[in-house]
């Protein structure tokens, strides 16, 4: 009986922890909330803190190729004074999805740029990372052309957390 009570208490704690920890972003700084663009069509939105970064995961009913969706996300970032980076700051010399797709003049290498990745930087040195991808079954690239379940993953790195991540990467 004691084992059942203990298990029940642990289960209640875990349920409460997950609900409080991932239910919303109300406790996040206002600047972080404003810096992460969550689209209206996002569902199953989950928020979490991880090693000083603020993370959001969601699904959206957006069919491939998601050009308008990505363009709207980019517009929201530009409108709030974020700079779109061309090169991956974690892999110097590697261009990000926007730059790779732009180099092909709108076609040709789209398949090789998925998942779509972008880094954005503000004047204070904070970083926002976006990744959009589709889970597909079947032959590639044909399967992705019929995909409509987009997954979004966003991370806000405060400047000091980003600086620490870069230092640790160099070690």
C-alpha positions in Angstrom: 0.0 0.0 0.0 2.9 2.3 0.8 4.4 1.7 -2.6 1.1 2.7 -4.3 0.9 5.9 -2.2 4.5 6.8 -3.0 3.9 6.1 -6.7 0.8 8.2 -6.7 2.5 11.2 -5.0 5.4 11.0 -7.5 3.0 10.8 -10.4 1.1 13.9 -9.1 4.3 15.8 -8.7 5.4 14.9 -12.3 2.1 15.9 -13.7 2.1 19.2 -11.8 5.7 19.8 -12.8 5.1 19.2 -16.5 1.9 21.3 -16.5 3.5 24.2 -14.7 6.8 24.0 -16.6 5.5 23.6 -20.1 2.0 25.1 -20.1 2.8 28.7 -21.2 5.5 31.3 -21.3 3.8 33.8 -18.8 6.9 33.7 -16.5 9.3 34.5 -19.3 10.7 38.0 -19.7 8.5 40.2 -21.9 11.3 40.8 -24.3 11.8 37.0 -24.9 8.0 36.6 -25.4 8.0 39.4 -28.1 11.1 38.0 -29.8 9.7 34.5 -30.6 7.1 34.6 -33.4 4.5 31.8 -32.9 2.2 31.5 -35.8 -1.6 31.6 -35.4 -1.9 28.1 -36.9 0.4 26.6 -34.3 -1.0 23.7 -32.2 0.5 21.6 -29.4 2.6 24.5 -28.4 5.1 23.5 -25.6 7.3 25.9 -23.7 10.4 25.0 -21.7 13.5 26.5 -20.2 16.8 24.6 -20.8 20.2 25.7 -19.5 19.3 29.4 -19.6 17.6 29.3 -23.0 13.9 29.6 -23.8 12.5 27.0 -26.1 9.2 26.5 -28.0 8.1 23.5 -29.9 4.9 23.3 -32.0 3.1 21.8 -34.9 1.3 23.7 -37.7 -0.9 22.5 -40.5 1.2 24.0 -43.2 1.8 22.2 -46.4 5.1 22.0 -48.2 7.0 24.1 -49.2 5.9 26.5 -46.4 7.3 29.5 -48.2 4.6 31.9 -47.0 4.9 30.5 -43.5 8.7 31.1 -43.5 8.3 34.5 -45.1 5.8 35.6 -42.4 8.1 34.4 -39.7 10.9 36.3 -41.2 8.8 39.5 -41.6 7.8 39.3 -37.9 11.5 39.0 -36.9 12.5 41.9 -39.2 9.6 44.0 -37.9 11.0 43.7 -34.4 14.6 44.7 -35.4 16.2 41.3 -35.7 19.0 40.7 -38.2 18.8 37.5 -40.3 22.2 35.7 -40.3 23.5 34.3 -43.5 26.1 31.9 -42.0 25.6 29.4 -39.3 27.4 30.8 -36.2 27.9 27.2 -34.9 29.4 26.0 -38.1 31.5 28.9 -39.6 31.5 28.9 -43.4 28.2 27.0 -43.6 25.3 29.0 -45.1 21.9 28.8 -43.5 18.8 27.7 -45.4 17.7 31.2 -46.4 21.1 31.9 -48.0 21.3 28.4 -49.6 17.8 28.7 -51.2 18.5 32.3 -52.3 21.7 31.1 -54.1 19.6 28.7 -56.2 17.3 31.6 -57.2 14.3 29.9 -55.7 14.7 26.3 -56.6 16.9 23.3 -57.2 18.3 22.6 -53.7 15.2 23.0 -51.5 15.3 19.3 -50.6 18.8 19.6 -49.3 18.0 22.6 -47.1 15.4 20.8 -45.0 15.1 21.1 -42.2 14.9 24.8 -42.7 17.2 26.5 -40.2 17.7 30.2 -39.4 19.6 32.2 -36.8 18.6 35.8 -36.0 20.6 38.3 -33.9 19.4 41.5 -32.2 21.4 44.6 -31.2 22.1 43.3 -27.7 23.6 40.0 -29.0 20.7 37.8 -28.2 20.1 34.9 -30.7 16.9 33.3 -31.9 17.2 30.0 -33.7 14.3 28.6 -35.9 14.1 25.1 -37.3 11.1 24.0 -39.4 10.8 20.4 -40.7 8.4 17.8 -41.9 8.2 14.2 -40.8 7.7 12.2 -44.0 7.3 8.6 -44.9 8.1 7.3 -48.3 10.6 8.2 -51.0 12.3 11.5 -50.8 11.8 14.1 -52.2 8.3 13.0 -53.4 7.0 12.3 -49.9 7.9 15.8 -48.6 6.0 17.4 -51.5 2.8 16.0 -50.0 3.6 16.8 -46.4 1.3 19.1 -44.4 2.4 18.7 -40.8 5.2 21.2 -40.1 7.1 21.1 -36.9 8.5 24.3 -35.5 11.4 24.5 -33.0 12.5 27.9 -31.7 15.2 28.8 -29.1 15.9 32.2 -27.6 19.4 32.4 -26.3 20.1 35.4 -24.1 23.5 37.0 -25.1 25.3 35.6 -22.0 24.0 32.1 -22.6 24.9 32.3 -26.3 28.5 33.5 -25.5 28.9 30.5 -23.0 27.6 28.1 -25.7 30.2 29.4 -28.2 33.0 29.1 -25.7 32.0 25.6 -24.8 31.8 24.6 -28.5 35.4 25.8 -29.1 36.8 23.6 -26.2 
